[in-house]
Every structure is written in C-alpha cells, then in structure tokens.
C-alpha cells in the first residue's frame, strides 16, 4: 500500500474565538492523561457513482465543515502550553491532510484480522508522540482517497485535552456540519454543544502526566518492535467466554467487556509466567468513564478527560496460574470500586479529588518496581456509537479501528458494526505476540 500526501494545511475556526475564551484551563484528569495523540480511523465505501471530481468535492466539503465544527470545539484549534497546563485558544488551526492511496478499500477492509496494523500508520496525519511542541496541533485529520473511490478519515487528537467520549462528540458535530454543507440537514440545526467547564469541576494542580513513552518521529516498527493485531470475538464466542468466566457460586454472568478483558489478560500473563525468570506479580489497568457515574451525573457532552483508572494486583507463577473466572472477578471488583468512588468526586472539599491523583501516582510507583509486571492496560470503547455518529453524508463507516499503537500490552475493545461482537486491538512486543496467538484461548478465536 502506497500513500501519497497531496496537501497539508491548517484550518481555522469559521468564527473567531472570543477573547474571554482564549485561555482554556485543563482539569486534574487532563493533567494526568498520557502525553500522546490518540488516532481513530473511519472507513467508507465509495458512492454508487464516483469520479475524481467527486473526490475533490469531498475534500472541499470536509474542509469547510471542519472549519465550522471548530467554532464550537475551539480548544482543538488552539495550542497546548506545557508551562501553564493550559490551551492558548488563539485559533492557530487544526491540521487537515489530503492523501491518496493506491489500493482499493476492499483490499484493506477484507483482511481485517490479517491486516498489518503498522501499514495503517501511513493513513495517520501525525506521529502519536508529536505533542507539547509550540506548533503541535491538538487536532489533525487525514482524508485518504482510495483508488476505488472509497475513503478513510483518520482523526488524531491530543490526549492532553480529550478522551474518546469528547472525540466522538466532535466527530458527530463535524459530520452534522458536513451534511449541512451537502444539504442533507437543516442548516439551522445545531448539535449539542460541549461543556468546557471541567477545569472548574476538577481544578488542575500542575501535576506531571502519565508518560506514554512515544517519540516525536513517525511510528517505526523497527524502533519499537511492538505489533498491533485485531482479534474478533463474535456473539457465540462471547457467550461461551462469559460462561467460562462465571464463578462457580455465582448466578450472574460477567459482562462481555470484563470477560474478554480477562481472557486477553490471562493469555498475556500465561505467556509471561512461562519464563520463571520473569516477575510473578502483575497488575491490570482499566479506564473507567466517570460521566453519569458522579453525583450529580455529568452529561456525555462534558469535554475533557473524564475517566479514572482502576487496577488490581496479584501474584502468579508457573505452578499457580489464576483461573479465568478468578481474574474476571478481580477485574469486576476493581471497576466496581472505582464506580462507587465516582459518587463522591464532585463533593465539596479536596479529599475525593486528591484520591484521584494519589491513586494514579501510587499505580505509577508500583509499576516502576522491577518485580511488577503490567499485564494489560485496557480501554473499552464498547457502546460508543461511532458507526452511527460518523456519517458525513456519504453513508456510515463500513469499519472503525486504529493503527499500530506502539505501547506494550495496550488493549482497545471496540464493538463491531452490528454491536454484537467485539474487535480487540492488542499491542504486544513482537516476540510476545508470536506466543500470544498460539495460546489455546486466542488460537481458538483466530481459527473460529
């Protein structure tokens, strides 16, 4: 696959950001978020009839509508200032890249589980570690036109200011703006605007972030030696895993997300402890969205990084490997503990919010111990309506995913288009990946 960059430019908001909004303060959770750009990728089939002129018009419509969407999501057009932990919302602009790809979209999408994720990084507009520089955009998009007329839109957002819920709110607003350009939506219709007051709800403390460990250069497989591979769990496979993950004395089935998280985590642990020289104490981390779990609940359009990390630690060894049911029970309890704590994070006083920062640093300190093994860092994007919200007027995406993310033992769980199966994007050291795919539980998924 060859990708040719046709143009690269900065798109400014359609209306200037008022001076009173120029300084956007980060929240406590923004400060603690990893310093990286997070990519999401949306793939679209070609319209029934498509010409090169249609492709040119598509670029134009997406560019114009991006400018209009940025007027509501103005921090994305600003620049992060690391010395003040704030965003200078001076309308510096988001980056817009146009590219063409020399293969048909079907040639890529049809591979799915067999696609080499590192090839997808050519469809990404900026390196994931290119962050915090004076001119680094907080939002960059790349529109990739395939030879068949299909296209892919990659949205790369700085984790300094946004989580997945915030990204989806922006993509939805951009899609609506594009459909207004095309005359498919009333031009006076306004999507739900974001709330930008997270910094007042959770005041920042000028704390250091969680280091992502990514360089500023374009992702290079030879440098990181991290492989990202997608594993698909269909409905019947998920039902079977949930039954296996149920404790013997429980009448309740664990959720599909916790069951798959446990299965993947257990396989990584099994591969790791097979070498008796490796540490036998491990931890698994999960990100928990706090919106609607606080008292009072926060709305979905609350902008920023609104999540807390849950984790648990345990010991295993060649002669003592945790069962799937036990591991899933640990995961479920750790998440429940964080969900219960969410009820107090908006309470008056600093105790509950201090708990957030202390929890993160305690976790980071434990991971710095050479005897501790980070088995998996799991983010669930299940139940996010990316297929429904990302219709720009040319139909819903035929596929949604990510490229190679060179962060060891990183796991992303994404619903399939039907909402019944789950695609797990797993990033592992290349040697661990070879052993991981041979694990009986994972090989069973591959062969299904």
C-alpha positions as CSV (number, residue, x, y, z in Angstrom):
1,X,0.0,0.0,0.0
2,X,1.4,3.4,-1.1
3,X,0.0,6.6,0.4
4,X,0.8,9.9,-1.3
5,X,0.3,13.2,0.6
6,X,-1.4,15.7,-1.7
7,X,-1.6,18.7,0.6
8,X,-1.3,19.7,4.3
9,X,-2.8,22.9,5.7
10,X,-4.1,24.5,8.9
11,X,-7.9,25.0,9.1
12,X,-9.0,27.8,11.4
13,X,-12.5,28.1,13.1
14,X,-15.2,29.6,10.9
15,X,-15.8,32.2,13.6
16,X,-13.1,33.7,15.8
17,X,-12.9,32.5,19.4
18,X,-13.9,35.4,21.7
19,X,-11.1,36.8,23.8
20,X,-12.8,35.7,27.0
21,X,-12.4,32.0,25.9
22,X,-8.8,32.3,24.8
23,X,-7.3,30.6,27.9
24,X,-8.6,27.1,28.4
25,X,-7.6,25.6,31.7
26,X,-7.0,21.8,31.9
27,X,-8.7,19.7,34.6
28,X,-6.9,17.4,37.0
29,X,-7.7,14.4,34.8
30,X,-6.4,16.2,31.8
31,X,-3.1,16.8,33.6
32,X,-2.8,13.1,34.4
33,X,-3.7,11.8,30.9
34,X,-0.9,10.3,28.8
35,X,1.1,12.6,26.6
36,X,0.2,11.3,23.2
37,X,-2.0,11.8,20.2
38,X,-4.8,9.3,20.0
39,X,-5.9,8.1,16.5
40,X,-9.3,6.8,15.4
41,X,-10.0,5.6,11.8
42,X,-13.2,5.6,9.9
43,X,-13.5,3.7,6.6
44,X,-16.2,4.4,4.0
45,X,-17.3,2.6,0.8
46,X,-17.4,4.5,-2.5
47,X,-20.8,6.0,-3.5
48,X,-22.6,4.2,-6.3
49,X,-21.1,6.5,-8.8
50,X,-17.8,8.3,-8.1
51,X,-15.4,10.3,-10.2
52,X,-12.2,12.2,-9.4
53,X,-14.2,15.4,-9.3
54,X,-16.4,13.9,-6.6
55,X,-13.3,13.1,-4.6
56,X,-12.2,16.7,-5.0
57,X,-15.6,18.0,-3.8
58,X,-15.5,15.6,-0.8
59,X,-12.2,17.1,0.3
60,X,-13.7,20.6,-0.1
61,X,-16.8,19.8,1.9
62,X,-14.9,18.1,4.7
63,X,-12.5,21.0,4.9
64,X,-15.3,23.7,5.0
65,X,-17.3,21.8,7.6
66,X,-14.3,21.2,9.7
67,X,-13.8,25.0,10.0
68,X,-17.4,25.3,11.1
69,X,-17.2,22.5,13.7
70,X,-14.1,24.0,15.2
71,X,-16.1,27.1,16.0
72,X,-17.9,25.1,18.7
73,X,-14.8,22.9,19.6
74,X,-12.4,25.8,19.7
75,X,-9.8,24.2,22.0
76,X,-9.0,21.8,19.2
77,X,-7.8,24.7,17.1
78,X,-5.5,26.0,19.8
79,X,-2.1,25.1,21.1
80,X,-1.1,23.4,24.4
81,X,1.2,25.3,26.7
82,X,3.1,22.9,28.8
83,X,4.4,25.6,31.2
84,X,0.9,26.6,32.3
85,X,-1.0,23.4,31.7
86,X,-3.5,25.3,29.6
87,X,-4.6,25.8,25.9
88,X,-4.0,29.0,24.1
89,X,-7.2,29.2,22.1
90,X,-5.8,31.7,19.6
91,X,-7.4,29.9,16.5
92,X,-4.0,28.7,15.3
93,X,-5.8,25.9,13.5
94,X,-6.3,22.2,13.2
95,X,-4.2,20.3,10.6
96,X,-6.0,18.9,7.5
97,X,-4.2,16.5,5.3
98,X,-5.4,15.2,1.9
99,X,-3.9,11.9,0.6
100,X,-4.5,9.3,-2.0
101,X,-4.0,5.5,-1.6
102,X,-3.0,3.2,-4.5
103,X,-5.2,0.2,-3.5
104,X,-8.9,-0.5,-3.3
105,X,-10.6,-0.1,0.1
106,X,-11.9,-3.6,-0.1
107,X,-8.4,-4.9,-0.3
108,X,-7.7,-3.5,3.1
109,X,-11.0,-3.9,4.9
110,X,-11.5,-7.5,3.8
111,X,-8.3,-8.5,5.6
112,X,-9.5,-7.3,9.0
113,X,-7.8,-9.7,11.4
114,X,-4.9,-10.3,9.0
115,X,-4.2,-6.6,8.2
116,X,-0.8,-5.5,9.3
117,X,-1.7,-2.6,11.5
118,X,1.7,-0.8,11.1
119,X,0.7,-0.2,7.4
120,X,-2.3,1.8,8.6
121,X,0.0,4.3,10.2
122,X,0.6,5.9,6.8
123,X,-3.1,6.9,6.9
124,X,-2.4,8.9,10.2
125,X,-1.7,12.6,9.8
126,X,0.9,13.0,12.6
127,X,3.1,10.9,14.9
128,X,1.5,9.8,18.1
129,X,4.3,11.2,20.2
130,X,4.4,14.6,18.4
131,X,2.9,16.5,21.3
132,X,3.6,19.5,23.5
133,X,5.7,21.4,21.0
134,X,4.9,25.1,20.4
135,X,3.4,24.4,17.0
136,X,1.9,20.9,17.6
137,X,-1.8,20.9,16.6
138,X,-4.2,19.5,19.1
139,X,-6.3,18.0,16.3
140,X,-5.1,16.7,13.0
141,X,-7.2,14.8,10.4
142,X,-6.2,13.0,7.2
143,X,-8.7,12.2,4.5
144,X,-7.4,9.3,2.4
145,X,-8.9,8.6,-1.0
146,X,-8.6,5.0,-2.2
147,X,-8.3,4.1,-5.9
148,X,-11.9,2.7,-5.9
149,X,-13.5,5.9,-4.7
150,X,-13.7,4.7,-1.1
151,X,-12.1,6.8,1.6
152,X,-10.8,6.8,5.2
153,X,-10.9,9.6,7.7
154,X,-8.3,9.5,10.5
155,X,-8.9,11.8,13.4
156,X,-5.8,12.3,15.6
157,X,-6.5,14.2,18.9
158,X,-4.2,15.2,21.7
159,X,-4.9,13.2,24.9
160,X,-3.9,16.3,26.8
161,X,-7.4,17.7,26.4
162,X,-9.7,14.9,25.2
163,X,-10.8,11.3,25.8
164,X,-12.8,9.1,23.5
165,X,-16.2,10.5,24.6
166,X,-15.0,14.0,23.7
167,X,-13.6,12.8,20.4
168,X,-17.0,11.2,19.5
169,X,-18.8,14.5,20.3
170,X,-16.5,16.3,18.0
171,X,-16.8,13.8,15.2
172,X,-20.6,13.9,15.4
173,X,-20.6,17.7,15.2
174,X,-18.2,17.6,12.2
175,X,-20.4,15.0,10.5
176,X,-23.5,17.1,11.0
177,X,-21.7,20.2,9.7
178,X,-20.7,18.2,6.6
179,X,-24.3,17.1,5.9
180,X,-25.4,20.6,6.2
181,X,-22.8,21.5,3.5
182,X,-24.4,18.8,1.4
183,X,-28.0,20.0,2.1
184,X,-28.9,16.8,4.0
185,X,-29.5,18.5,7.3
186,X,-31.3,21.8,8.1
187,X,-28.6,24.4,8.1
188,X,-30.0,25.9,11.3
189,X,-29.8,22.6,13.2
190,X,-27.2,22.7,16.0
191,X,-25.7,19.6,17.6
192,X,-25.5,19.5,21.4
193,X,-22.6,21.9,22.3
194,X,-19.8,20.7,24.6
195,X,-19.4,21.8,28.2
196,X,-15.9,23.3,28.7
197,X,-16.0,23.7,32.5
198,X,-14.2,20.5,33.5
199,X,-11.3,22.6,34.7
200,X,-13.6,24.3,37.3
201,X,-15.2,21.0,38.4
202,X,-11.8,19.3,38.8
203,X,-9.2,22.0,39.2
204,X,-5.7,21.2,37.9
205,X,-2.8,21.0,40.2
206,X,0.1,21.4,37.7
207,X,0.9,17.7,38.1
208,X,3.0,15.7,35.7
209,X,1.3,13.3,33.2
210,X,1.4,9.6,32.7
211,X,4.4,9.2,30.3
212,X,3.3,7.4,27.1
213,X,6.9,6.7,26.1
214,X,6.5,7.7,22.5
215,X,9.0,9.7,20.4
216,X,8.2,12.6,18.1
217,X,9.1,10.8,15.0
218,X,6.7,8.8,12.8
219,X,6.0,5.4,14.2
220,X,8.7,3.0,13.2
221,X,8.1,-0.7,13.8
222,X,11.9,-1.4,13.7
223,X,12.3,1.1,16.6
224,X,9.5,0.0,18.9
225,X,9.2,-3.7,17.9
226,X,5.5,-3.5,19.0
227,X,2.9,-5.4,17.0
228,X,-0.8,-4.4,17.0
229,X,-3.2,-7.1,15.9
230,X,-7.0,-7.2,15.9
231,X,-8.8,-10.3,17.3
232,X,-12.5,-10.7,16.6
233,X,-14.9,-12.2,19.1
234,X,-18.3,-12.9,17.6
235,X,-21.6,-13.3,19.6
236,X,-21.4,-17.0,20.1
237,X,-17.7,-16.8,21.2
238,X,-18.5,-14.1,23.7
239,X,-21.4,-16.2,25.1
240,X,-19.0,-19.1,25.6
241,X,-16.3,-16.9,27.2
242,X,-18.9,-15.4,29.6
243,X,-20.0,-18.8,30.8
244,X,-16.4,-19.8,31.4
245,X,-15.7,-16.6,33.3
246,X,-18.6,-17.1,35.7
247,X,-17.6,-18.0,39.3
248,X,-18.9,-21.4,40.3
249,X,-21.0,-20.0,43.1
250,X,-22.4,-17.1,41.1
251,X,-25.7,-17.0,39.2
252,X,-24.7,-13.8,37.3
253,X,-22.8,-13.7,34.1
254,X,-19.9,-11.2,33.9
255,X,-20.2,-8.6,31.2
256,X,-18.8,-9.2,27.8
257,X,-16.2,-6.5,28.2
258,X,-14.9,-7.9,31.5
259,X,-14.9,-11.4,30.2
260,X,-12.9,-10.6,27.1
261,X,-10.6,-8.4,29.1
262,X,-10.0,-11.3,31.5
263,X,-9.4,-13.7,28.6
264,X,-6.8,-11.4,27.0
265,X,-5.2,-10.5,30.3
266,X,-4.9,-14.2,31.3
267,X,-3.3,-15.1,28.0
268,X,-0.7,-12.4,28.3
269,X,0.0,-13.5,31.9
270,X,0.3,-17.1,30.9
271,X,2.9,-16.2,28.2
272,X,4.8,-14.1,30.7
273,X,5.0,-16.5,33.6
274,X,6.0,-19.3,31.3
275,X,9.5,-17.9,31.8
276,X,10.3,-18.4,35.6
277,X,12.9,-15.6,35.4
278,X,10.1,-13.0,34.9
279,X,8.3,-11.2,37.8
280,X,5.3,-13.1,39.1
281,X,3.4,-10.2,40.4
282,X,1.2,-8.5,37.9
283,X,-1.3,-5.7,37.5
284,X,-4.1,-4.9,35.1
285,X,-5.3,-1.4,34.5
286,X,-8.7,-0.4,33.1
287,X,-10.0,3.1,32.3
288,X,-13.5,3.9,33.7
289,X,-15.6,6.7,32.2
290,X,-17.0,8.8,35.1
291,X,-19.7,10.6,33.2
292,X,-23.2,9.7,34.5
293,X,-21.5,8.0,37.5
294,X,-20.9,11.1,39.5
295,X,-23.4,12.7,41.8
296,X,-24.9,14.7,40.2
297,X,-24.2,12.9,36.9
298,X,-22.1,14.6,34.3
299,X,-23.5,14.7,30.7
300,X,-22.0,12.9,27.7
301,X,-21.0,16.3,26.2
302,X,-18.7,17.2,29.2
303,X,-15.5,17.9,27.4
304,X,-12.1,16.6,28.5
305,X,-10.6,13.5,30.0
306,X,-13.3,12.3,32.3
307,X,-12.1,8.9,33.4
308,X,-10.4,7.2,36.3
309,X,-8.0,4.3,36.2
310,X,-9.0,1.1,38.1
311,X,-6.4,-1.6,38.8
312,X,-5.7,-4.7,40.8
313,X,-2.5,-6.6,41.6
314,X,-2.0,-10.3,42.1
315,X,0.7,-12.9,42.1
316,X,1.0,-16.0,39.9
317,X,3.7,-18.4,38.9
318,X,4.3,-21.5,36.7
319,X,2.6,-23.6,39.4
320,X,-0.1,-21.1,40.3
321,X,-2.0,-19.5,37.4
322,X,-5.2,-17.6,38.1
323,X,-8.3,-19.1,36.5
324,X,-10.3,-17.1,34.0
325,X,-13.2,-16.8,36.5
326,X,-10.9,-15.5,39.3
327,X,-9.2,-13.0,37.0
328,X,-12.6,-11.6,35.7
329,X,-13.8,-11.4,39.3
330,X,-10.8,-9.3,40.2
331,X,-11.4,-7.0,37.2
332,X,-15.1,-6.6,38.0
333,X,-14.4,-5.8,41.7
334,X,-11.7,-3.2,40.8
335,X,-14.0,-1.4,38.4
336,X,-16.9,-1.5,40.9
337,X,-14.7,0.1,43.5
338,X,-13.9,3.0,41.2
339,X,-17.5,3.4,40.1
340,X,-18.6,3.6,43.8
341,X,-15.9,6.2,44.4
342,X,-17.2,8.3,41.5
343,X,-20.2,9.2,43.5
344,X,-18.1,11.5,45.7
345,X,-15.7,13.1,43.3
346,X,-17.9,16.2,42.9
347,X,-18.4,16.6,46.6
348,X,-17.2,19.8,48.3
349,X,-13.7,19.7,49.6
350,X,-10.5,18.3,48.1
351,X,-10.4,14.8,49.6
352,X,-12.2,12.9,46.9
353,X,-10.3,14.6,44.0
354,X,-6.9,14.2,45.9
355,X,-7.8,10.5,45.8
356,X,-7.7,10.6,42.0
357,X,-4.1,11.9,41.8
358,X,-2.9,9.8,44.7
359,X,-4.3,6.7,43.1
360,X,-2.6,7.4,39.8
361,X,0.8,8.1,41.4
362,X,0.6,5.0,43.6
363,X,-0.1,3.0,40.5
364,X,2.8,4.5,38.7
365,X,5.1,3.9,41.6
366,X,4.1,0.2,41.8
367,X,4.8,-0.2,38.0
368,X,8.3,1.2,38.5
369,X,9.1,-1.8,40.7
370,X,11.1,-4.3,38.6
371,X,9.2,-7.1,40.3
372,X,5.9,-5.8,39.0
373,X,4.6,-6.7,35.5
374,X,2.0,-4.6,33.7
375,X,0.0,-7.4,32.1
376,X,-2.5,-5.1,30.3
377,X,-3.7,-1.5,30.1
378,X,-7.3,-1.9,28.8
379,X,-9.6,0.8,27.4
380,X,-13.2,-0.2,26.4
381,X,-14.7,1.8,23.5
382,X,-17.7,-0.6,23.6
383,X,-21.1,1.2,23.3
384,X,-19.7,4.3,21.7
385,X,-21.9,4.9,18.6
386,X,-19.0,5.6,16.2
387,X,-20.8,3.9,13.3
388,X,-24.0,6.0,13.8
389,X,-22.4,9.3,14.6
390,X,-19.7,9.3,11.9
391,X,-22.0,9.6,8.9
392,X,-20.7,12.6,6.9
393,X,-23.4,12.3,4.2
394,X,-21.9,9.5,2.2
395,X,-23.1,6.7,4.4
396,X,-22.0,5.1,7.7
397,X,-18.5,3.7,8.1
398,X,-18.0,0.1,6.9
399,X,-15.3,-0.3,9.5
400,X,-13.8,1.6,12.5
401,X,-10.4,0.9,14.1
402,X,-7.0,2.1,15.0
403,X,-3.4,1.8,13.5
404,X,-0.4,0.3,15.2
405,X,-0.1,1.8,18.7
406,X,3.5,1.2,19.9
407,X,2.6,0.9,23.6
408,X,3.3,-2.5,25.1
409,X,0.4,-4.6,26.4
410,X,-2.1,-2.0,25.4
411,X,-5.7,-3.3,24.6
412,X,-8.6,-1.5,23.0
413,X,-12.0,-3.1,22.9
414,X,-14.4,-1.9,20.1
415,X,-17.9,-3.1,19.2
416,X,-18.3,-4.4,15.7
417,X,-20.7,-2.7,13.3
418,X,-23.7,-4.8,14.3
419,X,-23.0,-4.1,18.0
420,X,-22.9,-7.8,18.9
421,X,-19.3,-8.8,18.5
422,X,-16.1,-7.1,19.8
423,X,-12.9,-6.4,18.0
424,X,-9.9,-6.4,20.4
425,X,-6.9,-4.4,19.2
426,X,-3.9,-5.8,21.2
427,X,-0.4,-4.3,21.1
428,X,2.4,-6.6,22.3
429,X,6.1,-7.0,22.0
430,X,6.6,-8.9,18.7
431,X,8.1,-12.0,20.5
432,X,5.2,-12.0,23.0
433,X,2.7,-11.6,20.1
434,X,4.0,-14.8,18.5
435,X,3.4,-16.7,21.7
436,X,0.1,-14.9,22.5
437,X,-1.5,-16.0,19.2
438,X,-0.5,-19.6,20.0
439,X,-2.2,-19.6,23.4
440,X,-5.1,-22.0,23.3
441,X,-7.8,-19.4,24.1
442,X,-6.5,-16.9,21.4
443,X,-5.8,-19.6,18.8
444,X,-9.4,-20.7,19.3
445,X,-10.6,-17.1,18.3
446,X,-8.3,-16.9,15.3
447,X,-9.5,-20.3,14.0
448,X,-13.2,-19.6,14.6
